[in-house]
Amino acid sequence: ITSLHLPQENQFMPIAHLMTGSNLGNREENLQKAMEEIARRAGKVIYLSGIYVSDPWGNADQQQFLNQLVVIETGKTARELMDTCLETEKMLGRVRSNEQNSPRTIDIDILFYGNDIIEEEGLMIPHPRLHLRNFCLIPLIEVHPALVHPVFNKTVWQLYRECSDRGRVYPKDGQEL
């Protein structure tokens, strides 16, 4: 009889999908610095999407964004990861305003944290509006089109096909989609 080795419950660290975005200053450098700080403070970067140019969402009177998906393996809880994202934004010059969807040097959102569904004050995972935003869905499709949204029980590809967002999103060094 052979014994099957099963992993311990805590042997694997959660995979988190983070969306970074910038539309102020040197946008590409802001994304790079955010990724470096995430790697230093939050966990091992296991995948980076390409960089995408996207129309601003919710407030069109501003410069286009650059966005990039950063996928990490993290030992942090979702709350600790959120705190790290907020601290990183502040360190990189983000000034929070009362105006929603305002211009920013850097924005870091947690789209997914494993398959967890979390609804706490100041922390909602999966991100509550990711299914409405092509700038989130298109990089997710690049990385993992079969990833299933745990609330809607649909793949990110299905969510993209159903999304009514008509804002332009295209690779920074490529053709408009």
TITIBA-378462 format. One record per residue: residue in one letter; x, y, z of N, C-alpha, C in turn. Coordinates in pm, whole numbers, padded with zeros to 5 digits, always signed. Layout:
<pts>
AXYZXYZXYZ
...
</pts>
This chain:
<pts>
I+00086-00118+00000+00000+00000+00000+00090+00123+00000
T+00062+00211-00090+00135+00339-00095+00052+00445-00025
S+00120+00535+00042+00046+00644+00105+00052+00766+00014
L-00053+00836+00012-00064+00957-00068-00034+01076+00022
H+00064+01157-00018+00097+01276+00061+00004+01390+00021
L-00077+01433+00112-00166+01546+00087-00103+01672+00146
P-00114+01784+00076-00055+01907+00129-00125+01952+00257
Q-00046+02011+00345-00104+02070+00466-00193+02186+00424
E-00289+02219+00507-00384+02326+00473-00314+02457+00440
N-00209+02492+00513-00143+02620+00494-00018+02611+00408
Q+00002+02498+00340+00123+02480+00261+00124+02570+00138
F+00010+02602+00083+00003+02685-00036-00045+02824+00002
M+00022+02924-00054-00018+03061-00026-00123+03105-00127
P-00213+03196-00086-00315+03245-00179-00254+03318-00297
I-00324+03310-00409-00290+03385-00529-00383+03506-00533
A-00325+03624-00547-00405+03747-00555-00381+03812-00690
H-00489+03864-00748-00484+03937-00875-00504+04084-00842
L-00402+04165-00869-00406+04309-00839-00404+04388-00969
M-00489+04489-00978-00489+04578-01094-00422+04708-01054
T-00317+04743-01128-00250+04871-01106-00290+04966-01219
G-00301+05092-01186-00337+05192-01286-00278+05327-01251
S-00248+05405-01356-00191+05538-01336-00230+05628-01452
N-00266+05753-01421-00288+05850-01529-00230+05989-01497
L-00139+05994-01400-00069+06118-01368+00081+06091-01363
G+00160+06189-01404+00305+06176-01399+00355+06076-01503
N+00468+06013-01473+00523+05912-01562+00449+05782-01535
R+00345+05759-01611+00253+05649-01584+00322+05513-01586
E+00406+05489-01685+00473+05359-01694+00569+05338-01576
E+00641+05442-01539+00730+05433-01424+00650+05410-01296
N+00534+05473-01284+00449+05451-01167+00407+05305-01156
L+00370+05243-01269+00332+05102-01267+00451+05015-01226
Q+00568+05047-01281+00689+04970-01248+00721+04979-01099
K+00716+05100-01045+00745+05118-00902+00642+05045-00816
A+00516+05049-00856+00411+04979-00781+00439+04829-00781
M+00472+04772-00897+00501+04630-00906+00620+04594-00818
E+00724+04677-00819+00843+04651-00737+00808+04654-00588
E+00727+04751-00546+00687+04759-00405+00596+04642-00366
I+00508+04602-00456+00422+04486-00430+00510+04363-00410
A+00610+04345-00497+00700+04230-00487+00779+04236-00356
R+00820+04355-00316+00901+04370-00195+00818+04352-00068
R+00693+04400-00071+00615+04408+00053+00499+04310+00064
A+00452+04257-00050+00328+04178-00045+00345+04032-00083
G+00438+04001-00171+00453+03861-00210+00524+03847-00341
K+00542+03724-00382+00615+03692-00505+00528+03718-00627
V+00579+03801-00719+00507+03825-00844+00525+03700-00931
I+00413+03640-00969+00420+03520-01053+00376+03546-01197
Y+00311+03659-01221+00275+03693-01358+00241+03842-01367
L+00285+03901-01477+00248+04040-01510+00181+04038-01646
S+00069+04105-01657+00009+04121-01790+00089+04224-01867
G+00056+04239-01993+00108+04352-02067+00051+04481-02009
I+00103+04592-02056+00050+04722-02013-00055+04765-02115
Y-00168+04810-02065-00280+04851-02149-00309+05000-02132
V-00348+05064-02240-00397+05200-02238-00549+05190-02227
S-00608+05268-02138-00754+05261-02125-00812+05400-02104
D-00930+05416-02161-01005+05539-02137-01041+05545-01989
P-01045+05666-01932-01087+05677-01792-01230+05626-01775
W-01253+05562-01664-01382+05501-01635-01455+05587-01533
G-01575+05629-01564-01657+05702-01468-01635+05853-01464
N-01523+05900-01517-01494+06044-01520-01405+06067-01643
A-01467+06095-01757-01397+06098-01885-01305+06219-01903
D-01319+06321-01817-01244+06445-01835-01106+06436-01769
Q-01025+06343-01816-00890+06326-01764-00808+06243-01863
Q-00677+06237-01840-00587+06163-01928-00616+06013-01922
Q-00584+05942-02032-00600+05798-02034-00511+05733-01928
F-00552+05615-01885-00478+05538-01786-00386+05439-01855
L-00281+05402-01787-00207+05280-01815-00246+05183-01704
N-00274+05058-01742-00313+04955-01645-00229+04830-01667
Q-00204+04760-01557-00133+04633-01565-00182+04544-01452
L-00205+04417-01485-00243+04318-01386-00116+04258-01327
V-00111+04251-01194+00000+04191-01122-00057+04073-01043
V-00008+03953-01071-00055+03834-01002+00054+03793-00904
I+00016+03778-00777+00115+03745-00675+00072+03624-00592
E+00172+03561-00536+00152+03460-00432+00186+03533-00303
T+00095+03531-00207+00115+03613-00087+00089+03535+00040
G+00166+03568+00142+00143+03513+00275+00056+03604+00360
K+00016+03716+00302-00066+03813+00376-00214+03774+00368
T-00288+03811+00472-00433+03798+00466-00484+03903+00368
A-00609+03892+00329-00667+03990+00237-00663+04130+00298
R-00693+04142+00425-00692+04273+00493-00550+04329+00497
E-00452+04244+00528-00313+04290+00530-00268+04333+00390
L-00311+04258+00289-00277+04293+00151-00339+04427+00113
M-00464+04449+00152-00530+04577+00124-00454+04692+00190
D-00415+04673+00315-00338+04776+00386-00206+04803+00314
T-00139+04697+00267-00013+04713+00194-00035+04790+00064
C-00143+04760-00006-00175+04832-00131-00197+04980-00103
L-00273+05012+00001-00301+05151+00036-00173+05224+00078
E-00088+05157+00156+00039+05218+00197+00129+05243+00076
T+00130+05148-00018+00211+05162-00139+00161+05279-00223
E+00029+05290-00239-00026+05404-00313+00019+05536-00250
K+00009+05546-00120+00048+05670-00050+00197+05698-00068
M+00279+05594-00055+00423+05609-00069+00460+05657-00211
L+00381+05616-00310+00409+05653-00449+00337+05783-00490
G+00284+05856-00393+00233+05990-00420+00084+06002-00444
R+00008+05897-00419-00136+05910-00439-00195+05995-00328
V-00273+06092-00371-00348+06175-00277-00495+06143-00301
R-00560+06089-00200-00702+06052-00214-00789+06177-00210
S-00887+06179-00299-00978+06292-00304-01119+06241-00279
N-01208+06332-00246-01347+06294-00225-01417+06265-00357
E-01356+06308-00468-01414+06287-00600-01382+06145-00646
Q-01486+06067-00671-01466+05929-00716-01413+05927-00859
N-01328+05831-00890-01269+05813-01023-01187+05934-01068
S-01119+05996-00974-01037+06113-01006-00899+06068-01056
P-00824+06160-01121-00688+06125-01166-00601+06081-01048
R-00503+05994-01078-00417+05944-00971-00282+05901-01023
T-00180+05918-00939-00046+05870-00977-00046+05718-00980
I-00115+05656-00886-00120+05509-00882-00248+05465-00812
D-00301+05357-00860-00418+05293-00800-00386+05144-00799
I-00409+05079-00686-00388+04935-00676-00514+04874-00616
D-00583+04794-00695-00706+04728-00650-00684+04578-00643
I-00739+04517-00539-00741+04371-00531-00865+04325-00608
L-00842+04254-00719-00954+04201-00797-01002+04069-00739
F-00907+03978-00715-00937+03847-00658-00833+03816-00552
Y-00874+03743-00451-00785+03688-00350-00822+03541-00338
G-00750+03457-00413-00791+03317-00423-00934+03311-00474
N-01012+03225-00416-01155+03217-00450-01241+03280-00341
D-01178+03358-00254-01248+03414-00139-01353+03517-00180
I-01458+03519-00103-01561+03623-00112-01559+03692+00024
I-01523+03820+00024-01508+03895+00148-01588+04023+00138
E-01674+04047+00237-01751+04171+00244-01735+04227+00384
E-01638+04316+00398-01612+04383+00525-01605+04532+00498
E-01611+04611+00603-01598+04755+00584-01460+04785+00524
G-01460+04852+00409-01335+04890+00343-01267+04777+00265
L-01331+04662+00254-01270+04549+00182-01378+04461+00122
M-01387+04466-00011-01481+04380-00083-01404+04304-00190
I-01405+04173-00177-01335+04085-00272-01432+03974-00309
P-01443+03945-00440-01381+04011-00554-01420+04159-00562
H-01338+04234-00634-01367+04377-00651-01510+04392-00701
P-01591+04476-00638-01734+04481-00670-01769+04534-00809
R-01674+04599-00879-01706+04653-01011-01618+04595-01123
L-01539+04493-01093-01449+04443-01197-01524+04390-01318
H-01642+04334-01298-01720+04278-01410-01780+04387-01499
L-01772+04512-01456-01824+04626-01533-01716+04699-01611
R-01590+04658-01595-01476+04735-01644-01387+04653-01737
N-01385+04692-01863-01298+04623-01958-01150+04636-01922
F-01111+04747-01859-00970+04763-01825-00926+04662-01720
C-01021+04602-01648-00990+04490-01557-01001+04357-01630
L-01106+04342-01709-01135+04213-01771-01034+04174-01879
I-00992+04270-01961-00902+04236-02072-00766+04185-02021
P-00701+04250-01925-00577+04191-01872-00600+04056-01802
L-00715+04041-01736-00746+03912-01675-00759+03803-01782
I-00819+03837-01895-00832+03740-02005-00694+03702-02058
E-00604+03799-02068-00468+03769-02114-00402+03665-02023
V-00419+03682-01893-00351+03599-01794-00424+03467-01770
H-00557+03472-01759-00631+03355-01713-00777+03363-01757
P-00807+03338-01887-00944+03356-01936-01047+03263-01872
A-01000+03151-01817-01093+03054-01757-01111+03077-01607
L-01049+03181-01552-01066+03212-01410-01213+03237-01381
V-01267+03170-01281-01410+03181-01249-01430+03282-01136
H-01518+03377-01161-01557+03476-01060-01642+03402-00957
P-01601+03399-00830-01672+03317-00731-01812+03365-00695
V-01846+03490-00724-01981+03539-00696-02075+03507-00811
F-02031+03537-00934-02116+03518-01052-02107+03378-01111
N-02006+03302-01068-01982+03168-01121-01971+03169-01274
K-01900+03269-01325-01874+03283-01469-01726+03310-01487
T-01672+03268-01601-01532+03296-01629-01516+03444-01662
V-01391+03492-01650-01368+03631-01686-01396+03653-01834
W-01377+03551-01916-01411+03561-02059-01562+03583-02076
Q-01643+03506-02003-01789+03524-02010-01828+03664-01961
L-01767+03708-01854-01799+03842-01802-01764+03950-01903
Y-01650+03934-01971-01611+04029-02075-01715+04033-02187
R-01759+03917-02230-01857+03910-02340-01990+03975-02301
E-02021+03977-02173-02146+04036-02124-02130+04182-02081
C-02008+04230-02075-01981+04364-02022-02028+04473-02118
S-02094+04573-02063-02146+04682-02147-02048+04800-02158
D-01933+04791-02092-01832+04898-02098-01783+04913-02242
R-01789+05034-02295-01743+05060-02432-01618+05146-02436
G-01557+05166-02319-01431+05241-02315-01322+05163-02388
R-01233+05237-02454-01124+05172-02528-01019+05118-02433
V-00973+04998-02462-00864+04935-02390-00779+04865-02495
Y-00649+04899-02501-00564+04837-02601-00421+04828-02549
P-00345+04730-02601-00206+04716-02555-00126+04843-02581
K-00042+04882-02488+00036+05004-02499+00120+05006-02624
D+00178+04895-02657+00267+04889-02775+00202+04818-02893
G+00070+04823-02900+00003+04751-03008-00112+04827-03066
Q-00191+04756-03140-00308+04812-03206-00423+04828-03108
E-00509+04925-03134-00631+04938-03056-00714+04814-03079
L-00779+04766-02970-00866+04648-02982-01002+04689-03032
</pts>
